[in-house]
Amino acid sequence: MIDTSSIDLLNLIDRDTNLKKVASTGGGEYHGPCPFCGGKDRFVVQPYHTNGGRWFCRHCASPWQDAVEYVKKRYTNGDFRAAVKFLHLESQLESSSPQYTSPDARRARRNPDSPNRPASLQEDYLALTNRGWQAAAKQFVRESKQRLWSPEGRTVLDYLRQRGLTDKIIARAHLGYCPSYKKTKWGGESVSLRRSVVIPWWIEGQFWRVRFRQLDKKLKPVGDDDQKYIQVAGGANGLYGADAIFGRGCKVRDGG
């Protein structure tokens, strides 16, 4: 087991990409282009997390990983021991335990009966800890859904139908329509609302994130891969549709 808490993860990764602080979650969260697969802001770093700096990519590297995993992937072609030496942590190498496990894997091993999500997840994301964020998300999703089914949202609704989505699926997923760009605050967090199809992620009775499928001024979908999907700041990482997969069902109500 390698302790990477002494590593300045932000300094390590910042040499390979341009990171920008976007939230205060996890001690400070930074986004930027992925050093491995590109993009614009798909790479996420929490360098000051209480369990040690960590990172992931929404496209090519998930879930959270630490400095050793970054160096393995970036510099040592998957060689664990070379990565440890690269970080000057070779004194921690133990011949009796040569195999490395990630921090999340170690937590799961210590708590085999715990839920699938890491124990620290509630502390890491504003969406799961801040009632103001939840209330704002709920109101926004409700209004967006009503707008989609109104005459104002007819063009966007037709687009979804053309994509093969039935009205039943659209309604069940609580998809909505946001007509314009707007800056506001959800639970004290500054968020940017986009002209978009609104895609809420609802898991275990909470909004985990709200995602936008961006639209241009003519209500046509934005085609650039780096701009197609953007999410509201403060959102959590989770499996879309998890409630349906595990038979819990989605119980978001328009009026409540």
Secondary structure as UniProt FT lines:
FT   TURN            5..6
FT   HELIX           9..14
FT   TURN            15..16
FT   STRAND          20..23
FT   HELIX           25..27
FT   STRAND          29..34
FT   TURN            35..37
FT   STRAND          38..46
FT   TURN            47..48
FT   TURN            50..51
FT   STRAND          54..57
FT   TURN            58..60
FT   STRAND          61..65
FT   HELIX           67..74
FT   TURN            77..78
FT   HELIX           80..86
FT   TURN            87..88
FT   HELIX           90..92
FT   TURN            95..96
FT   HELIX           103..110
FT   TURN            112..113
FT   TURN            119..120
FT   HELIX           121..124
FT   HELIX           126..129
FT   HELIX           131..148
FT   HELIX           151..153
FT   HELIX           154..162
FT   TURN            163..164
FT   HELIX           167..172
FT   TURN            173..174
FT   STRAND          176..178
FT   STRAND          182..186
FT   TURN            187..188
FT   STRAND          189..193
FT   STRAND          196..203
FT   TURN            204..205
FT   STRAND          206..215
FT   TURN            217..218
FT   TURN            225..227
FT   STRAND          229..231
FT   TURN            233..234
FT   TURN            240..241
FT   HELIX           242..245
FT   TURN            246..247
FT   TURN            254..255
//
